[in-house]
Amino acid sequence: MKKRFVATTLSVVIGFSTLGVAPAAIHPVTASAATINAQNNQQAVETKANQLIQTAKSLIGQATYSNTEYKGTYPYKFSCATFLMYIFEKNGVHLGTYNEDYMMKQGTYVSRDQLQKGDLLFFDSSGGNVPNHVAMYIGDNKVIHMADPKQKIVITDLDSKPYYKDNYITARRVLPTFLPANPATKGDNIVEKAYSLIDKVTMGSVNNESTLRFTPTGFVDYVYKTNGVKLGTTNLKELMNKGTTVSKTNLKKGDLIFFNSVIGSNTPSMIAIYAGDHRIIIPNSNGVLSRVLFVDYYDQHYITAKRVVSGSTSATPPNTNVTPPKETTTLPADKVVNLATSLIGKAKFGYGYNESNLTFTSAGFTYYVYNKQGINLNSKLASEQAKVGKTVQKSSLQKGDLIFFSSNNGGTKITQTAIYIGANQYISLKTNGSVVKESLSSTWANQNYVTARRVL
């Protein structure tokens, strides 16, 4: 049920040229972190979930299935993913994508026995752990979804057919982080204001608050000003010098993100507001758009991000000579290495893939570790994992890179995978049954090293 949609009207353009495939899922060993609502907004979550369910149910018998056309007005035409994208947006919550792969990377993992209303469930009938169907949980072991051309939108009990057990991948809880925290932060308020203006503002060459007509930077300036943050300029280059630089891995709601039009250039051509959970709000000539950062274009054209709301209502630090404190956020590569290391003495080798008892092949082990960090290696076969990411030279290895080995001393057939952990060492699940750290300079490693890929 993978899809390529053709928008029929300007009002439903979703950015088809930039919505590619970047699947990922997360399957923790321990109890789901989604059971803890760090945003303290559970009442709002439950209210919003009931609104979503009501909207979804109202469309039963009103919509037809289409994986080539999306129509958000009657007569409605949806795929499984555009159906959910539509009902979320109708209730003021933006998934930013109709791509199941991207949806599956948002929110927080939740185990199947802890599902609550509004959770998204993902399925794959092809056996590759890449989602080709998505549904929304509505309680009582039931989901609502655009099932197929014959059934259309239906409510289904998850025990009604083997499909829902055999093809289940994971579930994600998106509502807590998609909604403002309690109490709302300034970043929450900025994001909510920006979203509330979608379809209300007109983009142009002048700024007029009374008519809600803005340039892209004028729109950003207006959104922040209404929340007490004075950016002081609508010049794109000047805006990129405001606030404090933050890393891409440490983005928070309300941060400003800058993109170029020429890869590698430091000259900004586009600005976006970070909306949390990898979503961005982009004002451009097509209007105010909701997107996700997973798209290749945004990755390739990303320049920097600036925090302009941290602890102040002024975008300009009171003393620009003060060196900002170092960020203490754990980097993705460190998280990968830490998890792999924590599985020493726990994971064991076996010809299969079983998360419940941590039994994997070497490639299943790397698949599991990276999936926990939102990186889907697309396959549990070593040779297929070697096609993910970018090739990296052995002399340029970085922590978190994937390493691939043969097993016949000098061959080129990839049969085993490992994770580079720095200091010329790697960690892998060996066929002798255990997770071990070894030197990349060992005789075996030198004889069997084939290639490496950077996936982080």
Secondary structure, 3 states (H helix, E strand, C coil): CCCCCEECCHHHCCCCCCCCCCCCCCCCCCCCHHHCCCCCCHHHHHHHHHHHHHHHHHCCCCEEECCCEEECCCCEEECHHHHHHHHHHHCCCCCCCCCHHHHCCCCEECCHHHCCCCCEEEECCCCCCCCCEEEEEEECCEEEEECCCCCCEEEEECCCCCHHHHCEEEEEECHHHHCCCCCCCHHHHHHHHHHHCCCCCEECCCCECCCCEECHHHHHHHHHHCCCCECCCCCHHHHCCCCEEECHHHCCCCCEEEECCCCCCCCCCEEEEEEECCEEEEEECCEEEEEECCCHHHHHHEEEEEECCCCCCECCCCCCCCCCCCCCCCCHHHHHHHHHHHCCCCCEECCCCECCCCEECHHHHHHHHHHCCCCCCCCCCHHHHCCCCEECCHHHCCCCCEEEECCCCCCCCCCEEEEEEECCEEEEECCCCCEEEEECCCHHHHHHEEEEEECC
